Amino acid sequence: MEKSIKRYFPVFLGPTFLAFLIGFIAPFLMGIYLSFCDFRTVTDAKFNGVQNYVRAFQDGEFAHAFLFTALFTVTTLILINVIAFAVALVLTREIRGTNIFRTVFFMPNLIGGIVLGYVWQLIFNGLLSRYDLALKISARYGFWGLVILICWQQIGYMMIIYIAGLQSIPGDLNEAAEIDGANGWQRLWNVTIPNMMPSITICTFLTLTNGFKLFDQNLSLTAGEPMKQTEMLALNIFNTFYGRVGYQGVGQAKAVVFFVLVVALGLIQLKMTRSKEVQQ
Amino acid sequence: MKKRLLTLTLALVMALSLAACGGGGDSQTGGDSQPAGDTQPAGDSGDSGDSGGSGASGTVYYLNFKPEQDPDWQELAKLYTQETGVEVKVQTAASGQYETQLMSEMAKTDAPTLFQVNGPVGLANWKDYCYDLSGSALAGELSSQDFALMDGDSMSGIAYVIETYGLIYNKALLEQAGYSADDIKSFADLKKVAEDITARKDELGFSAFTSAGMDGSSDWRFKTHLANLPIYFEYEADGIGNTDAIKGTYLDNYRAVWDLYINNCTCAPTLLSAKTGDDSVAEFVTEQAVFYQNGTWAFGDVADIGEENLGMLPIYIGVGDEAKQGLCTGTENYWCVNKNAKPEDIQATLDFMYWCVTSETGLEYLCSGDHMGFVIPFKGNLESSNLLVNIANEYVANGTTSIKWCFPTMPSEEWKNVLGSALTAYAADQTDANWETVRAAFVDNWAAEKSK
């Protein structure tokens, strides 16, 4: 068996690797090259040095988009993880109909971001119009609208990961703690959470990167209105690339900066939460 | 042995599924904006021999700008294929997405052979892709050389439609409110009528204006078309046709007319950011409002209220000789042919364009009110059955001065977008501070964007 795996691994790995090369590595390298170019269409570019990066860093809207995105990510990271963890705790108790609840909580994840954005735009505007208000007139509405949308969409997904984590904690640990006289809170803090660190690592990583990479929902819910105040990084890059004549290279440079930023943050976060993981 | 067979089968299945994915992608070149089956994949049957025509080796790919006319272009393309055997693929960009789509389509191997720019500013972006049309048969059909878009000596674009916009109004409702079009000869009159209708809104059961929606499907009516008026009057006053630094001489008038629109419409001004173009049309045809700012291209949408009820007024903003003010007439639609396309495709495209503006079928589709209802700047232009076009012609015949379309000189799409956002913010909270943002977006950003 092992021998045949050794012999045939290119057959299995080949197509996937090829797809990865074509669909990921090639555009990625091309993108880095294009960030140093002046171009209109991606197949017809002229090299122009670091000028794109200079213009990207001079752009105040890019800085604003970064701050807005950071604030949004921190808010959603905390909200999603706390709520998802709480829901997971409740749904691992022996309650009637847990499976139905799990399914219902998970379902928003199955809907595409653009659709969700428009659906929630209708909901928010429908509510706000009772007070003669609309979602796009204030950055504050836009911000909380996005937070609600993303929480609604992602809590179910993180909940599933937390449930899997909770179920893998050996029951005797809690039992032993209970016999030693630990109360509910103490068991949660000192037994459950330390044992859940691998799940927490995954979930915080996912919510952090999802927050930074958020695009569809931002585009369809607020489109950056009012006055680009709710424009997040990914949307800012998109608008720079497609919305402005002669700014394609700058958009590309922003995208490279964005990539470095997300990778760096992701690695730091992984390191921080990994160090708290315990061996069972 | 059995195992090996299984491995091979699995590998084969994987390879096949990949190939299937690739195939699926290819067959969708027709785009999603058109009903399936409307177009054949380009090149598949282009040289299938049944045509025998001379131009049958090339194909045409038209990236259309006007969503309103998409079905007509699709039909016209089909008719052309039937007649000549030349494949014509028409794809239409969603409202406001033309530049985005053009940019990604142009990077493809099968790039559009026929696309459009909106004037000098749009041309600056695409001039390296424009085939020189001077001396072409199409150029010979132009009724006036003013409709050619020149880049130095090269004829980069040719306008294919002349359009007019103004304040479309519902005659029956205006009468019900106790007025007629003759009562509205200036901005002051318009303001008086609109505010009177608003005051009696509950009693009359309708509003003065349809909602000035600032959703992307409708905001161009105000950030581009309405903004044209202060720009036009400033250009006229200064005797220029373009500028690197606009002064905003008539911004107060712009504010006055914007105030009038947003405070006398069907909904609270705070709700305008969410209102769409469809909302406005719906309000107009269901007789919830008297006035609707739009142009000749919207005839199909508004014809439902009955031709006898339909009229169009100039957009008065209280500047110049208002008694002589006409509608806003011009073009921002120039056809360009992709220089980088294959020579036979360029030829096929030129033939197709020529056919559109000379053949009986082509002219019928372009000019008839049942189809696109265009006024075309070519010798073959037919008398229009588009009522709004005829109203526009009457204005010209009555000796009024048409307002030129100056918005192709606006510095960039970005300038329009920033202005649109500022107008939306001002509508929600009509303070002087917010108008200052509009002014900055109009004046300061003009210079900033022009210098880029």
Interface residues (C-beta under 8 A of the other chain):
Chain A: S4 Y8 V11 F12 P15 A19 R40 T41 V42 T43 D44 Q121 N125 S129 D132 L133 A134 L135 K136 I137 S138 A223 E225 P226 M227 K228 Y242 G243 R244 V245 G246 Q248
Chain B: K3 R4 T7 L8 L10 A11 M14 A15 L18 E99 T100 M103 M106 A107 V121 A124 N125 W126 D128 Y129 M214 G216 A268 T270 L271 L272 S273 A274 S412 E413 E414 N417 V418 S421 A422 T424 A425 A428 D429 T437 K452
